[in-house]
Amino acid sequence: MENKLKLVEQTQLAFDFIQKLYMEVSFLIKEVESTLNEEEETFVIGKPSGGYAITARSSNGLEVNNVNLWLLRKLAVFFVPEAFIDTESKGTPINESLRVIYMRIVLNDKSVTEPTVHAGVLYDFEQRKHQRLEQCMGLFEYVEHRMFKDPEHIAFEDSNVKLRGKLMPTSLYDLNTSEDVVERLIKPTLQLFREIP
């Protein structure tokens, strides 16, 4: 009976911790969004599927490889200067001049030793099958092992889209204050964004 009580308590603690982690990540995204919106480029958050949301690969399948996707382990958002948004469709058209700030949060994966925020720039786009970046967000997560194999030197191409990019890693647990977020995440990412022609 004592083992069962411990198991019940540990289960509750595990879910409480994961929920708190998700809330902290949502606060981080909103803080980055708010700060970037005040920059001269007036960045706005991308809206995949037309909503104010993250992009993540998930599953509710019972196959062993799908059960691993029940919990969100990786998620992404992008921020784009307002000038790149098509006001009619409210989407982000893919063209050669498009540059976006991309933030991918990896909470758990073999590729990281601790939860990591990969932030940087996607650029040098070439439109193929998809016309708007929002249509590609889910694709990026499904081809993550090809696209993010080397996050600091992204060169991705398939029948849907072609692009290059650079994402810089920062430990999620090193972002404890607003100053940390600005100094470790936003400033280096903005500098990279402004250096790319």
Disulfide bonds with the S-S distance in Angstrom:
none
